[in-house]
């Protein structure tokens, strides 16, 4: 799993808290995706 406290994750999901960079990396890894994909960033040059 992500090793993020459940309450922290709930706050992020509910929009009550902004995730830290490290939290985003853990979530992306748990979802087996890149941080750019998680954030919805377009590839460079597009």
C-alpha positions as CSV (number, residue, x, y, z in Angstrom):
1,X,0.0,0.0,0.0
2,X,1.0,3.6,0.2
3,X,2.3,3.9,3.9
4,X,0.2,7.1,4.2
5,X,-2.0,7.5,7.2
6,X,-5.6,6.8,6.4
7,X,-6.8,10.1,7.8
8,X,-4.2,12.0,5.8
9,X,-5.4,10.3,2.6
10,X,-9.0,11.1,3.5
11,X,-8.2,14.7,4.0
12,X,-6.3,14.9,0.6
13,X,-9.2,13.1,-1.1
14,X,-11.8,15.4,0.5
15,X,-9.8,18.5,-0.5
16,X,-9.2,19.5,3.1
17,X,-5.4,19.2,2.8
18,X,-2.8,19.6,0.1
19,X,-0.6,16.5,-0.3
20,X,3.1,16.8,0.3
21,X,5.4,15.9,-2.6
22,X,6.4,12.6,-0.8
23,X,2.8,11.6,-0.4
24,X,2.2,12.2,-4.1
25,X,5.2,10.0,-5.0
26,X,3.9,7.2,-2.7
27,X,0.4,7.4,-4.2
28,X,1.7,7.3,-7.7
29,X,3.9,4.3,-6.9
30,X,0.9,2.5,-5.3
31,X,-1.1,3.1,-8.5
32,X,1.8,2.0,-10.6
33,X,1.8,5.3,-12.6
34,X,4.1,8.3,-12.9
35,X,3.7,11.5,-10.9
36,X,3.1,13.4,-14.1
37,X,0.2,11.0,-15.0
38,X,-1.2,11.3,-11.5
39,X,-1.2,15.1,-11.8
40,X,-2.6,15.1,-15.3
41,X,0.4,16.8,-16.9
42,X,0.9,16.7,-20.6
43,X,4.1,15.3,-22.0
44,X,6.8,17.9,-22.9
45,X,6.4,19.3,-26.4
46,X,2.7,18.6,-26.8
